[in-house]
C-alpha cells in the first residue's frame, strides 16, 4: 500500500512539474536582413507560436543567430513578413544591431549560404503566458537558411533583360533591380536615374546579392535620396542596379580583361539601359548617372568610352580599368565628361597608381574641367567608427555619404586624405551626390535603334 501511495505521489509531482514547465512550440518564418558598410546582419526574426501569447517583455527571450547570442530589443504582433499587425498570429523579434553576424555571402560570392542556425528560447527563470497557460521553454530552431528574408531589396522591382553579346554570336541575359518611388511615378515630371554596376563578387542570377552585398540599398535611403531633385523640384531619383552572370570584365572567350579587350557584356548592358529608359518616359534623358565599384568601375569607364556624352555624370569607385589601355585620343574624349572618381590609396586589389591616379593626371593635362578624384588614405568604418576595413572597400565612403572633397586638379603628387577624400569642393558642392545632381546634358545621345531583347 505504501508503495502504491509513493508511486501516486511521484505521478502527482510529475504532473505539477509538467504543468509549470510547458514548452511552447514556435515555427521560424523569416528573418530580416540589414546591410551595413562591410557586412549583412540579421536584425529581425519572425516566428509563429502554436498559440497566441500575451505580449511579453523583450528581455525574456534568448535568441541565437548563426552561433551568436543576440539581444532582443522589441517584440510585436505581426504578419508573416514582420509588418506590424495588432491581430497578427505571428511574433516579430527585433534584434540589437550586430554587424558582421548576418546571412553573409557564400565563398562563391554569387549565392546566399545554405546553412544558417537560428534558435529562439527563453532565458533561465523567464516565462511566457497565454491566458492561464504558462510556458517556461520554447521549441524553435532551424539550421537551414531562411532564404525568403525581408530586406531593403524588397523595395526594388526585379526583372531580366536579354540582348546581344559582344564579340561572339548569341545572346546574354542580365538581371536588374529598379527602385521607382511612388512619389515620382506618375507625377508628370522628368526624374533623374542613378545606375549602379556591381563588383566582382556580386555577379550571378540573384540581384538581391548585388543590392545587399555592398550596401547598394543605401542609394534609396532618405539621406542619399534627399540630394537629388526632379524636374519639378521634388526630392528623389530612380535607381537601377544591373547584374551580369559573372563579371563585367569578362571577355567573349571566357577570359578576363582590364581594358585590353572588350567586355562580352558591353552591348547588352547599354541595350538594357536603353530599354529601361524607353519603358520609363519620365526618366530625364539629360540626367542619367552611372557608377560602380571595382569590376563595375571598369564597366563605368567602358560605358563612357563607348557612349560619349550619353551619361550626365559618372562616379567610378576603385575602378579597375588600367590606365595603360586608355589611349591619348580616349583621354581627350573622357576629358569632356563629368567624372568623380573615388578610391583608397591603400587598395591592394586595384592599385590606384596603375589605374585611376595616372588617368586622372592625364585628364587634367588634357584640360578636363569637371573631372575629380577623392583619394582616401585608408578605409575606416563609419558604422563602426575607427574600425579599419580592407583598402578595396572604398565604396563604403560612397554609400555612407561622406565623399565630400576632391584632390586638387593637378598633374602633381596625390595627397590622400581621410577628410572627405581631398581638399577641394568640386563646383562648390557639399558632396558627390549634390555635384552629380547638378550635372545635366544638353544634347544626350539617343538610342540609334530599338533595344534588342526585352524583359522577362
Residue pairs with C-beta under 8 A, 6 or more apart in sequence:
20 134
20 136
21 136
21 137
22 133
22 134
22 135
22 136
22 137
23 135
23 136
23 137
23 138
23 139
24 49
24 50
24 51
24 53
24 128
24 130
24 135
24 137
24 138
24 139
25 49
25 50
25 138
25 139
25 140
26 47
26 48
26 49
26 50
26 91
26 120
26 138
26 139
26 140
27 47
27 48
27 50
27 140
28 45
28 46
28 47
28 118
28 120
28 140
28 141
28 142
28 146
29 46
29 47
29 48
29 80
29 90
29 146
30 46
30 80
30 81
30 82
30 146
30 148
30 149
30 150
31 42
31 44
31 45
31 46
31 65
31 103
31 118
31 146
31 149
31 150
32 42
32 43
32 44
32 45
32 46
32 82
32 149
32 150
32 151
33 40
33 41
33 42
33 43
33 102
33 103
33 149
33 150
33 151
33 212
34 40
34 41
34 43
34 97
34 102
34 151
34 152
35 41
35 102
35 151
35 152
35 211
35 212
35 213
35 215
35 217
36 99
36 215
36 383
37 99
37 215
37 381
37 382
37 383
37 384
37 389
37 393
37 396
37 399
37 400
38 99
38 100
38 381
38 383
38 389
38 390
38 393
38 396
39 99
39 100
39 101
39 102
39 104
40 102
40 103
40 104
40 105
40 212
40 213
41 97
41 98
41 99
41 100
41 101
41 102
42 65
42 66
42 70
42 95
42 98
42 101
42 102
42 103
42 118
42 149
43 94
43 95
43 97
43 98
44 82
44 92
44 93
44 94
44 95
44 150
45 63
45 65
45 92
45 93
45 95
45 118
45 120
46 78
46 80
46 81
46 82
46 90
46 91
46 92
46 93
46 150
47 90
47 91
47 93
47 120
47 140
48 80
48 89
48 90
48 91
49 89
49 91
49 130
51 130
51 133
52 89
52 130
53 91
53 128
53 129
53 130
53 135
54 128
54 129
54 130
54 131
55 75
55 76
55 77
56 75
56 128
56 129
57 75
58 72
58 73
58 74
58 75
58 93
58 94
59 72
59 123
59 126
60 122
60 123
60 126
60 127
60 128
61 72
61 75
61 93
61 120
61 121
61 122
61 123
61 126
62 69
62 120
62 121
62 122
62 123
63 69
63 70
63 72
63 93
63 95
63 118
63 119
63 120
63 121
64 70
64 117
64 118
64 119
65 95
65 98
65 101
65 102
65 116
65 117
65 118
66 101
66 102
66 116
66 117
66 118
67 117
68 98
68 101
70 95
70 96
70 98
70 101
71 95
71 96
72 93
72 94
72 95
72 96
73 94
73 95
73 96
74 92
74 93
74 94
75 91
75 92
75 93
75 94
76 84
76 91
76 92
76 94
77 84
77 85
77 86
77 87
77 88
77 89
77 90
77 91
77 92
78 84
78 85
78 88
78 90
78 91
78 92
79 85
79 88
79 90
80 90
81 150
82 90
82 92
82 150
84 92
93 120
99 383
99 384
103 112
103 113
103 116
103 145
103 149
104 113
105 111
105 112
105 113
105 201
105 209
105 213
106 112
106 113
106 114
109 200
109 201
109 202
109 203
109 204
109 209
109 213
110 201
110 202
110 203
110 204
110 205
110 206
110 209
111 204
111 206
111 209
112 145
112 147
112 206
112 208
112 209
113 145
114 144
114 145
115 143
115 144
115 145
116 143
116 144
116 145
116 146
117 141
117 142
117 143
118 141
118 142
118 146
119 140
119 141
120 138
120 140
120 141
121 137
121 138
121 140
122 128
122 135
122 136
122 137
122 138
126 136
127 134
127 135
127 136
128 134
128 135
128 138
129 135
151 208
151 211
151 212
151 217
152 211
152 212
152 217
152 220
152 221
153 177
153 207
153 208
153 211
153 212
153 217
155 179
155 217
155 220
156 177
156 178
156 179
156 207
156 211
156 220
156 239
156 241
157 177
157 178
157 179
157 180
158 175
158 176
158 177
158 178
158 207
159 175
159 176
159 177
159 178
159 455
159 456
160 173
160 174
160 175
160 176
160 455
160 456
161 173
161 174
161 176
161 268
161 271
161 272
161 275
161 276
161 453
161 454
161 455
161 456
162 171
162 172
162 173
162 174
162 268
162 453
162 454
162 456
163 171
163 172
163 174
163 267
163 268
163 271
163 272
163 275
163 451
163 452
163 453
164 171
164 172
164 267
164 268
164 271
164 452
164 453
165 171
165 172
165 252
165 264
165 265
165 267
165 268
166 252
166 262
166 263
166 264
166 265
166 266
166 267
166 268
167 251
167 252
167 253
167 261
167 262
167 264
168 252
168 253
168 264
171 268
171 453
172 244
172 245
172 264
172 265
172 268
173 245
173 456
174 242
174 243
174 244
174 245
174 265
174 268
174 269
174 272
175 204
175 205
175 206
175 207
175 210
175 242
175 243
176 207
176 240
176 241
176 242
176 243
176 272
176 276
177 207
177 208
177 210
177 211
177 240
177 241
177 243
178 238
178 239
178 240
178 241
178 276
179 219
179 220
179 238
179 239
179 240
180 238
180 280
181 220
181 225
181 236
181 238
183 234
183 236
184 191
184 230
184 234
184 236
184 237
184 238
184 282
185 282
186 282
187 230
187 232
187 234
187 282
188 232
188 282
189 230
189 231
189 232
189 234
189 282
190 230
190 231
190 282
190 283
190 284
190 286
190 287
191 230
191 231
191 236
191 237
191 238
191 282
191 283
191 284
192 228
192 229
192 230
192 237
192 238
192 283
192 284
192 287
192 288
192 289
192 437
193 237
193 238
193 239
193 240
193 276
193 277
193 280
193 283
193 284
193 287
193 288
193 289
194 219
194 228
194 237
194 238
194 239
194 240
194 289
194 291
194 436
195 239
195 240
195 241
195 242
195 273
195 288
195 289
195 290
195 291
196 210
196 216
196 219
196 239
196 240
196 241
196 242
196 291
196 292
196 296
197 241
197 242
197 248
197 269
197 290
197 291
197 292
197 293
197 295
197 296
197 297
197 299
197 300
198 210
198 213
198 214
198 216
198 241
198 242
198 243
198 244
198 248
198 292
198 293
198 295
198 296
199 213
199 214
199 292
199 293
199 294
199 295
199 296
199 395
200 247
200 249
200 294
200 295
201 213
202 209
202 210
202 213
202 214
202 243
203 210
203 243
203 244
203 245
203 246
203 247
203 248
204 243
204 245
205 243
205 245
207 241
207 243
209 243
210 216
210 241
210 242
210 243
211 217
211 241
214 293
214 395
214 399
215 395
215 396
215 399
216 241
216 399
218 224
218 399
218 400
218 401
219 225
219 239
219 399
220 239
223 401
224 399
224 401
224 433
225 235
225 236
225 237
226 235
227 401
227 431
227 433
227 434
227 436
227 437
228 235
228 236
228 237
228 433
228 436
228 437
229 235
229 236
229 437
230 236
230 237
230 284
231 284
237 437
238 280
238 283
240 273
240 276
242 269
242 272
242 273
244 250
244 265
244 269
247 256
247 295
248 263
248 265
248 269
248 292
248 295
248 296
248 298
248 299
248 302
249 256
249 257
249 258
249 263
249 295
249 298
249 299
249 320
250 256
250 257
250 263
250 264
250 265
251 257
251 261
251 262
251 263
251 264
252 262
252 264
255 261
257 263
258 298
258 320
258 321
258 322
258 325
259 298
259 301
259 302
259 321
259 322
259 324
259 325
259 326
260 322
260 325
262 302
263 298
263 299
263 302
265 299
266 302
266 303
266 306
268 453
269 299
269 303
270 303
270 306
270 307
271 451
271 452
271 453
272 451
273 288
274 447
274 451
275 451
275 453
275 454
275 455
276 283
277 283
277 285
277 288
277 447
278 447
278 450
278 451
279 455
285 441
285 444
285 446
286 312
286 440
286 441
286 442
286 444
287 312
287 437
287 439
287 440
287 441
288 310
288 311
288 312
288 444
289 311
289 312
289 313
289 314
289 315
289 436
289 439
290 300
290 303
290 304
290 311
290 313
290 314
290 315
291 297
291 300
291 314
291 315
291 316
291 317
291 398
292 298
292 299
292 300
292 316
292 317
292 319
293 317
293 318
293 394
293 395
293 398
294 317
294 318
294 319
294 320
294 349
294 350
294 392
295 320
296 317
297 316
297 317
297 318
297 319
297 320
297 321
297 350
298 319
298 320
298 321
300 314
300 315
300 316
300 319
301 314
301 316
301 319
301 321
301 326
301 334
302 321
303 310
303 311
303 314
304 311
304 314
304 334
304 337
304 339
305 326
305 330
305 333
305 334
307 445
308 333
308 336
308 337
308 445
309 336
309 337
309 441
309 443
309 444
309 445
310 441
310 444
310 445
311 337
312 338
312 436
312 439
312 440
312 441
312 444
313 337
313 338
313 339
313 340
313 435
313 436
313 439
314 337
314 338
314 339
314 340
315 339
315 340
315 341
315 342
315 398
315 432
315 436
316 339
316 341
316 342
316 356
317 341
317 342
317 343
317 394
317 395
317 398
318 342
318 343
318 344
318 347
318 349
318 350
318 352
318 356
318 392
318 394
318 395
319 341
319 343
319 350
319 355
319 356
320 350
320 355
321 355
321 359
322 354
322 355
323 354
323 355
323 356
323 357
323 358
323 359
323 362
324 354
326 334
326 359
326 362
328 362
331 359
331 362
331 363
331 366
332 366
334 359
334 363
334 366
334 368
334 371
335 363
335 366
335 367
335 368
335 371
336 368
337 370
337 371
338 370
338 371
338 439
339 363
339 368
339 370
339 371
339 372
340 371
340 372
340 373
340 374
340 403
340 406
340 426
340 432
340 435
340 436
341 356
341 359
341 360
341 371
341 372
341 373
341 374
342 373
342 374
342 376
342 394
342 395
342 397
342 398
342 403
342 421
342 432
343 350
343 352
343 355
343 356
343 373
343 374
343 375
343 376
343 394
344 352
344 375
344 376
344 377
344 378
344 379
344 391
344 392
344 393
344 394
344 397
344 416
345 352
345 375
345 376
345 377
345 378
345 391
345 414
345 416
346 377
346 378
346 379
346 391
347 391
347 392
347 394
348 391
348 392
349 391
349 392
350 392
352 375
352 414
356 373
357 373
357 375
357 414
360 371
360 373
360 407
361 410
361 411
363 371
364 371
364 409
364 410
364 411
365 411
368 409
370 426
370 427
370 439
371 409
372 406
372 407
372 409
372 424
372 426
372 435
373 406
373 407
373 414
373 421
373 422
374 397
374 403
374 405
374 406
374 407
374 420
374 421
374 422
374 432
375 407
375 414
375 415
375 416
375 417
375 421
375 422
376 394
376 397
376 416
376 417
376 418
376 421
377 416
377 417
377 418
378 388
378 391
378 418
379 388
379 389
379 390
379 391
379 392
379 393
379 394
379 396
379 397
380 386
380 387
380 388
380 389
380 418
381 387
381 388
381 389
381 396
382 396
382 397
382 400
382 402
383 400
389 396
397 403
397 421
398 432
401 431
401 433
402 420
402 431
403 420
403 421
403 431
403 432
404 420
404 421
404 425
404 430
404 431
404 432
405 417
405 419
405 420
405 421
405 422
405 423
405 424
405 425
406 421
406 422
406 423
406 424
406 425
406 426
407 414
407 415
407 421
407 422
407 423
407 424
408 422
408 423
408 424
409 424
415 422
415 423
417 423
426 435
427 435
427 438
429 435
429 438
